[in-house]
Amino acid sequence: MFSTIELNIDPNKFLTDVLFFLQQNHISFHILEISLYSDLRKTRRLEHTYQVHQADGRIEIKFHRPVLCRIARISFATNGLIVGEKLSYLKPLSRESIIQALKRKKIAFSICAKDCANELRVTLARLFELGKFFSDFRVFLAENDSQDGTKELLLSLGSYLADRLKVSSFDGIGDLIPSRTARLSSLRNALQREILKSDYEPDYLMIVDADGLIDSVFSLDGVFSCFEYEQAWDGVFPVGDTHYYDIYALRHNDLGSDDYINKIFSMDNVLPMEYRSFLAATIRTLPLKNLDGWLKVDSAFGGIGLYKWQTVKDCVYSGLNDGTEICEHVPYNRSICSSGGFLYINPRLVIKSPESSAITSLLVQYYSSLK
């Protein structure tokens, strides 16, 4: 007998396994297909792998990685009857368990810095505070062409933090690589190579912007919340305190699967540039802090990227595509997904949202009016 069962899944919890109870112990049961969907209409199928175990009148379907989904559609052949089912979800680790686990882990922080002395001082202080919860931590930092005291700050810090802080100078790189995204990808790749060739082997890599986004809004509890579901992810990204600002790095089926700039120039040119910019940005700058759960993405950044080192150590940044500037985080993140990795935005990991443009300011005012 062939049959199909559709199960409604809690979309805000990570599904780990499905258990079927059979009417009799010794009946045949063969899984034909398991399809997981992120939407109720079953138009968005999720990639997954699983194992099936049968014993004592029970069929257990165990997914290799915990997964967020909305519908599970299971087709099977059997000569018996299913009399019940049970869904199991990943249980979040407690704060105490997380702190104990981090004491056995190491982390590396990767930072690009230019003309950000005041912000960098705050950023490093917060990262050192976070690093103390790990068994060990290192900061790998690339600085170039600063004129505001950033060099002097790093020189003074390096004199007594040499065992923690590794600074590499890239003065002149702006002349060698005029493209901003190509330059950033070169610097980020150089930092990753520094980690690889060092004798330091981290468990986690945190890519951090040093331009003031990690301030009083950023909290240790926000970072700890990422480790509640550590089994589920390969990379985790933050939300902004007012809106999601990093629309260049974001790739998501509903929030924008294409390049923000390409979207602007693909619209009808009768629309003024400010209209096209507003329309392209609106859905991408939603206040994601209001999410009910984690959001699976193909790419994101937003000032912090927390990754598992074994997943990303061979990944490469790229800031150009056929000579055209692209966000350097997108190829990096997509290489993770193409290798079977899982990336999420965590609404409890919050940093400051910069108001960097007139369009962004208008959007902030609009979203604030909805509260």
TIDO-852970 format. One record per residue (C-alpha): residue in three letters; x, z, y. Coordinates in pm, whole numbers. Each point is the difference from the previous one (the first is absolute). Layout:
BEGIN
+------+--------+--------+--------+
: resn :      x :      z :      y :
+------+--------+--------+--------+
:  ALA :      X :      Z :      Y :
...
+------+--------+--------+--------+
***
This chain:
BEGIN
+------+--------+--------+--------+
: resn :      x :      z :      y :
+------+--------+--------+--------+
:  MET :      0 :      0 :      0 :
:  PHE :    132 :   -100 :    339 :
:  SER :    -84 :    207 :    305 :
:  THR :    104 :     73 :    358 :
:  ILE :    -17 :    325 :    193 :
:  GLU :     31 :     31 :    377 :
:  LEU :    110 :    336 :    136 :
:  ASN :    -29 :    116 :    360 :
:  ILE :    330 :    155 :    107 :
:  ASP :     61 :    239 :    288 :
:  PRO :    195 :   -231 :    238 :
:  ASN :    180 :    292 :    165 :
:  LYS :    151 :    137 :   -321 :
:  PHE :    276 :   -142 :   -218 :
:  LEU :   -142 :    -94 :   -341 :
:  THR :    234 :     89 :   -287 :
:  ASP :   -203 :    -57 :   -318 :
:  VAL :   -342 :    -73 :   -149 :
:  LEU :   -121 :    175 :   -315 :
:  PHE :   -281 :   -138 :   -219 :
:  PHE :   -176 :    213 :   -261 :
:  LEU :   -116 :   -188 :   -311 :
:  GLN :   -301 :     83 :   -216 :
:  GLN :    215 :     10 :   -314 :
:  ASN :    367 :     68 :    -64 :
:  HIS :     90 :   -299 :   -213 :
:  ILE :   -130 :   -310 :    172 :
:  SER :    191 :   -301 :    132 :
:  PHE :     47 :    -34 :    373 :
:  HIS :    198 :   -273 :    172 :
:  ILE :     55 :    -36 :    375 :
:  LEU :    -43 :   -362 :    108 :
:  GLU :     57 :     34 :    373 :
:  ILE :     20 :    264 :    271 :
:  SER :    -60 :   -109 :    358 :
:  LEU :     39 :    233 :    298 :
:  TYR :   -147 :    -91 :    337 :
:  SER :     42 :    153 :    344 :
:  ASP :   -345 :   -112 :    119 :
:  LEU :   -359 :     32 :   -122 :
:  ARG :    -50 :   -378 :    -16 :
:  LYS :    297 :    -30 :   -238 :
:  THR :    176 :   -267 :    206 :
:  ARG :    334 :    183 :     27 :
:  ARG :    164 :     55 :   -331 :
:  LEU :    290 :    242 :    -28 :
:  GLU :    311 :    -45 :   -208 :
:  HIS :     53 :    275 :   -259 :
:  THR :    142 :     77 :   -342 :
:  TYR :   -129 :    246 :   -257 :
:  GLN :     24 :    135 :   -353 :
:  VAL :   -284 :     65 :   -244 :
:  HIS :     -6 :    286 :   -252 :
:  GLN :   -270 :     62 :   -264 :
:  ALA :    -34 :    325 :   -190 :
:  ASP :   -273 :    241 :   -115 :
:  GLY :   -291 :   -205 :    129 :
:  ARG :    154 :    -48 :    342 :
:  ILE :    147 :   -300 :    182 :
:  GLU :    246 :     82 :    278 :
:  ILE :    100 :   -265 :    255 :
:  LYS :    302 :    130 :    190 :
:  PHE :    128 :   -192 :    302 :
:  HIS :    376 :    -18 :     44 :
:  ARG :    -36 :     81 :    369 :
:  PRO :   -283 :    189 :    171 :
:  VAL :   -216 :   -254 :    183 :
:  LEU :   -254 :     -3 :    282 :
:  CYS :   -303 :   -214 :    -88 :
:  ARG :   -378 :    -16 :     41 :
:  ILE :   -120 :   -168 :   -321 :
:  ALA :    146 :     -1 :   -350 :
:  ARG :   -141 :   -275 :   -223 :
:  ILE :     90 :     44 :   -368 :
:  SER :    -83 :   -259 :   -266 :
:  PHE :     37 :     93 :   -366 :
:  ALA :   -100 :    -75 :   -357 :
:  THR :   -123 :    277 :   -231 :
:  ASN :   -220 :     60 :   -303 :
:  GLY :   -113 :    337 :    133 :
:  LEU :   -152 :    164 :    306 :
:  ILE :    151 :    164 :    308 :
:  VAL :   -182 :    325 :     72 :
:  GLY :    184 :    107 :    314 :
:  GLU :    297 :    -45 :    229 :
:  LYS :    226 :    212 :    219 :
:  LEU :    210 :   -107 :    299 :
:  SER :    322 :    183 :     82 :
:  TYR :    167 :     -1 :    340 :
:  LEU :    346 :     96 :    119 :
:  LYS :      0 :    362 :    108 :
:  PRO :    181 :     64 :    330 :
:  LEU :    302 :    227 :    -19 :
:  SER :    -25 :    325 :    193 :
:  ARG :    226 :     61 :    299 :
:  GLU :    194 :    260 :   -197 :
:  SER :     56 :   -243 :   -288 :
:  ILE :    113 :   -271 :    241 :
:  ILE :    252 :    228 :    168 :
:  GLN :    140 :    103 :   -337 :
:  ALA :     23 :   -363 :   -113 :
:  LEU :    178 :   -113 :    318 :
:  LYS :    269 :    263 :    -57 :
:  ARG :    114 :   -218 :   -291 :
:  LYS :    -10 :   -327 :    195 :
:  LYS :    225 :   -173 :    254 :
:  ILE :    -99 :   -215 :    296 :
:  ALA :    176 :   -247 :    230 :
:  PHE :   -119 :    -76 :    353 :
:  SER :     72 :   -344 :    146 :
:  ILE :    -16 :    -44 :    379 :
:  CYS :     74 :   -279 :    249 :
:  ALA :     70 :    133 :    348 :
:  LYS :     61 :   -155 :    341 :
:  ASP :    -48 :    162 :    342 :
:  CYS :   -213 :    286 :   -134 :
:  ALA :    212 :    311 :     58 :
:  ASN :   -285 :    235 :     92 :
:  GLU :   -234 :   -123 :   -274 :
:  LEU :    280 :     -9 :   -258 :
:  ARG :     85 :    364 :     61 :
:  VAL :   -360 :    100 :    -84 :
:  THR :    -19 :   -240 :   -295 :
:  LEU :    319 :    131 :   -159 :
:  ALA :   -111 :    360 :     48 :
:  ARG :   -327 :    -69 :   -183 :
:  LEU :    174 :   -190 :   -280 :
:  PHE :    257 :    276 :    -49 :
:  GLU :   -288 :    247 :    -18 :
:  LEU :   -162 :   -215 :   -269 :
:  GLY :    326 :    -61 :   -184 :
:  LYS :     51 :    370 :    -64 :
:  PHE :   -291 :     -5 :   -245 :
:  PHE :    197 :   -236 :   -227 :
:  SER :    298 :     86 :   -217 :
:  ASP :    208 :   -228 :    226 :
:  PHE :    -51 :   -250 :    281 :
:  ARG :    202 :   -254 :    197 :
:  VAL :    -67 :   -193 :    321 :
:  PHE :    130 :   -358 :     14 :
:  LEU :    -21 :   -129 :    356 :
:  ALA :     80 :   -336 :    162 :
:  GLU :     62 :      0 :    377 :
:  ASN :     72 :   -295 :    224 :
:  ASP :     66 :    -69 :    367 :
:  SER :   -154 :    319 :    140 :
:  GLN :     48 :     79 :    370 :
:  ASP :   -203 :    321 :     38 :
:  GLY :    209 :    265 :   -174 :
:  THR :   -103 :    -76 :   -359 :
:  LYS :    361 :    -67 :    -97 :
:  GLU :    118 :    325 :    155 :
:  LEU :   -277 :    195 :   -173 :
:  LEU :     96 :   -141 :   -339 :
:  LEU :    368 :     65 :     65 :
:  SER :    -70 :    365 :     78 :
:  LEU :   -228 :     42 :   -301 :
:  GLY :    244 :   -172 :   -230 :
:  SER :    269 :    253 :     78 :
:  TYR :   -187 :    273 :   -191 :
:  LEU :   -249 :   -194 :   -212 :
:  ALA :    245 :   -233 :   -171 :
:  ASP :   -121 :    103 :   -345 :
:  ARG :   -360 :    -92 :     86 :
:  LEU :     17 :   -276 :    263 :
:  LYS :    159 :   -338 :    -62 :
:  VAL :      6 :   -213 :    318 :
:  SER :     90 :   -370 :     -1 :
:  SER :     61 :   -188 :    325 :
:  PHE :   -116 :   -358 :     48 :
:  ASP :     89 :    -65 :    363 :
:  GLY :    -37 :   -365 :     91 :
:  ILE :   -257 :    -80 :   -266 :
:  GLY :   -251 :    -89 :    271 :
:  ASP :    220 :   -292 :    106 :
:  LEU :     70 :   -102 :   -359 :
:  ILE :   -366 :     17 :   -110 :
:  PRO :   -231 :    -61 :    299 :
:  SER :   -320 :     18 :   -207 :
:  ARG :   -134 :    357 :      3 :
:  THR :   -152 :    -11 :   -349 :
:  ALA :    306 :   -170 :   -149 :
:  ARG :    220 :    261 :    166 :
:  LEU :   -209 :    289 :   -130 :
:  SER :     -2 :   -143 :   -352 :
:  SER :    379 :    -34 :     15 :
:  LEU :     37 :    363 :    111 :
:  ARG :   -245 :    134 :   -258 :
:  ASN :    173 :   -196 :   -277 :
:  ALA :    337 :    135 :    115 :
:  LEU :   -130 :    356 :    -23 :
:  GLN :   -136 :    -64 :   -348 :
:  ARG :    342 :   -132 :   -105 :
:  GLU :    161 :    314 :    145 :
:  ILE :   -218 :    214 :   -225 :
:  LEU :     73 :   -217 :   -303 :
:  LYS :    376 :     13 :     43 :
:  SER :      6 :    373 :     74 :
:  ASP :     24 :    262 :   -274 :
:  TYR :   -343 :    127 :    105 :
:  GLU :   -290 :    -88 :   -232 :
:  PRO :   -332 :    100 :    159 :
:  ASP :   -338 :     23 :   -167 :
:  TYR :   -180 :   -105 :    316 :
:  LEU :     78 :   -219 :    300 :
:  MET :   -174 :     57 :    333 :
:  ILE :     29 :   -280 :    258 :
:  VAL :    -56 :    154 :    344 :
:  ASP :    -40 :   -136 :    352 :
:  ALA :    183 :    208 :    258 :
:  ASP :   -208 :    -87 :    305 :
:  GLY :   -196 :    320 :     39 :
:  LEU :   -283 :    -45 :   -251 :
:  ILE :    113 :    303 :   -201 :
:  ASP :    -91 :    277 :    243 :
:  SER :   -237 :    295 :     -2 :
:  VAL :   -272 :   -206 :   -174 :
:  PHE :    226 :    -52 :   -302 :
:  SER :    -26 :    287 :   -248 :
:  LEU :    174 :    111 :   -317 :
:  ASP :   -340 :     47 :   -164 :
:  GLY :    -70 :   -367 :     70 :
:  VAL :    315 :    -96 :   -192 :
:  PHE :    -77 :    248 :   -279 :
:  SER :   -344 :   -162 :    -41 :
:  CYS :    174 :   -320 :   -113 :
:  PHE :    138 :    186 :   -300 :
:  GLU :   -341 :    124 :   -113 :
:  TYR :    -39 :   -339 :   -173 :
:  GLU :    367 :    -81 :    -56 :
:  GLN :    -70 :   -172 :   -333 :
:  ALA :   -221 :   -260 :    168 :
:  TRP :    224 :   -156 :    265 :
:  ASP :    322 :   -187 :     62 :
:  GLY :    -36 :     11 :    378 :
:  VAL :   -211 :    200 :    248 :
:  PHE :    -61 :    -63 :    371 :
:  PRO :   -155 :    205 :    283 :
:  VAL :   -294 :    -43 :    233 :
:  GLY :      4 :     43 :    376 :
:  ASP :   -165 :    295 :    168 :
:  THR :   -229 :   -228 :    205 :
:  HIS :     22 :   -346 :   -158 :
:  TYR :    208 :   -204 :   -242 :
:  TYR :    258 :   -171 :    217 :
:  ASP :    239 :   -188 :   -230 :
:  ILE :   -213 :   -309 :    -42 :
:  TYR :    306 :   -221 :    -59 :
:  ALA :     88 :    180 :   -324 :
:  LEU :   -355 :     52 :   -131 :
:  ARG :   -128 :   -222 :   -279 :
:  HIS :   -338 :     81 :   -156 :
:  ASN :   -285 :   -221 :   -120 :
:  ASP :   -250 :    139 :    252 :
:  LEU :    224 :    118 :    283 :
:  GLY :    211 :   -315 :     17 :
:  SER :    177 :   -183 :   -279 :
:  ASP :    177 :   -241 :    235 :
:  ASP :    245 :     24 :    288 :
:  TYR :   -152 :    141 :    319 :
:  ILE :    176 :   -254 :    222 :
:  ASN :   -106 :   -292 :   -220 :
:  LYS :   -357 :    127 :     20 :
:  ILE :      9 :    -14 :    381 :
:  PHE :    127 :   -358 :     10 :
:  SER :   -238 :   -119 :   -273 :
:  MET :   -306 :     89 :    208 :
:  ASP :   -184 :   -244 :    226 :
:  ASN :    219 :    -51 :    307 :
:  VAL :   -307 :     -8 :    221 :
:  LEU :      4 :    377 :    -42 :
:  PRO :    238 :    159 :    253 :
:  MET :    316 :    152 :   -143 :
:  GLU :   -117 :    355 :     74 :
:  TYR :   -323 :    -65 :   -194 :
:  ARG :    188 :   -136 :   -300 :
:  SER :    245 :    290 :     11 :
:  PHE :   -283 :    250 :     18 :
:  LEU :   -191 :   -161 :   -288 :
:  ALA :    309 :    -26 :   -221 :
:  ALA :     98 :    360 :     68 :
:  THR :   -338 :    173 :     -9 :
:  ILE :    -50 :     41 :   -375 :
:  ARG :    370 :     70 :    -60 :
:  THR :     15 :    291 :    244 :
:  LEU :   -283 :    206 :   -147 :
:  PRO :     50 :    379 :      1 :
:  LEU :    102 :     24 :   -364 :
:  LYS :     34 :    377 :     30 :
:  ASN :   -373 :      1 :    -74 :
:  LEU :     43 :   -151 :   -347 :
:  ASP :   -165 :    194 :   -282 :
:  GLY :    296 :    -64 :   -230 :
:  TRP :    320 :   -198 :    -45 :
:  LEU :     -3 :   -371 :     87 :
:  LYS :    185 :   -242 :   -229 :
:  VAL :    190 :   -262 :    201 :
:  ASP :    234 :   -292 :    -59 :
:  SER :    213 :    106 :    297 :
:  ALA :      9 :    258 :    278 :
:  PHE :    246 :    212 :    197 :
:  GLY :   -112 :    183 :    312 :
:  GLY :    322 :    188 :     73 :
:  ILE :     57 :    146 :   -348 :
:  GLY :     37 :   -153 :   -342 :
:  LEU :     47 :    246 :   -287 :
:  TYR :    119 :   -179 :   -315 :
:  LYS :    124 :     80 :   -347 :
:  TRP :    365 :    -99 :      2 :
:  GLN :      8 :   -150 :   -349 :
:  THR :   -281 :   -234 :    102 :
:  VAL :    154 :   -128 :    324 :
:  LYS :    378 :     23 :    -42 :
:  ASP :     25 :   -373 :    -74 :
:  CYS :   -259 :   -109 :    258 :
:  VAL :    113 :   -200 :    303 :
:  TYR :   -135 :    -22 :    354 :
:  SER :    -54 :   -338 :    165 :
:  GLY :   -104 :    -60 :    361 :
:  LEU :    -22 :   -380 :     -2 :
:  ASN :   -208 :   -252 :   -191 :
:  ASP :    123 :   -357 :     49 :
:  GLY :    144 :    105 :    333 :
:  THR :   -319 :    172 :    119 :
:  GLU :     -1 :    373 :     70 :
:  ILE :   -197 :    213 :   -244 :
:  CYS :    -31 :    375 :    -40 :
:  GLU :    296 :    104 :   -213 :
:  HIS :   -206 :    257 :   -192 :
:  VAL :   -237 :   -258 :   -149 :
:  PRO :    245 :   -180 :   -236 :
:  TYR :    150 :    337 :    -98 :
:  ASN :   -338 :    147 :    -88 :
:  ARG :   -132 :   -310 :   -169 :
:  SER :    301 :     -6 :   -230 :
:  ILE :   -103 :    349 :   -113 :
:  CYS :   -357 :   -111 :    -70 :
:  SER :    110 :   -317 :   -180 :
:  SER :    204 :    221 :   -234 :
:  GLY :   -304 :    212 :    -84 :
:  GLY :     47 :    269 :    265 :
:  PHE :   -280 :    180 :    184 :
:  LEU :     -4 :     59 :    376 :
:  TYR :   -246 :    221 :    188 :
:  ILE :    -89 :    127 :    344 :
:  ASN :    -57 :    376 :    -11 :
:  PRO :   -245 :    121 :    271 :
:  ARG :    149 :    351 :     -8 :
:  LEU :    349 :   -125 :     94 :
:  VAL :    -45 :    -26 :    376 :
:  ILE :    239 :   -102 :    276 :
:  LYS :    -40 :    -76 :    369 :
:  SER :   -169 :   -329 :     91 :
:  PRO :    188 :   -173 :    286 :
:  GLU :   -202 :   -175 :    269 :
:  SER :    224 :   -302 :     26 :
:  SER :   -228 :   -265 :    153 :
:  ALA :   -307 :    -57 :    210 :
:  ILE :   -186 :   -122 :   -308 :
:  THR :     89 :    316 :   -189 :
:  SER :   -109 :    216 :    294 :
:  LEU :   -340 :   -171 :      7 :
:  LEU :    -41 :     54 :   -372 :
:  VAL :     95 :    368 :     28 :
:  GLN :   -260 :     47 :    273 :
:  TYR :   -261 :   -174 :   -218 :
:  TYR :     72 :    208 :   -311 :
:  SER :     10 :    320 :    207 :
:  SER :   -349 :    -79 :    129 :
:  LEU :   -130 :     -2 :   -360 :
:  LYS :     92 :    363 :    -66 :
+------+--------+--------+--------+
***
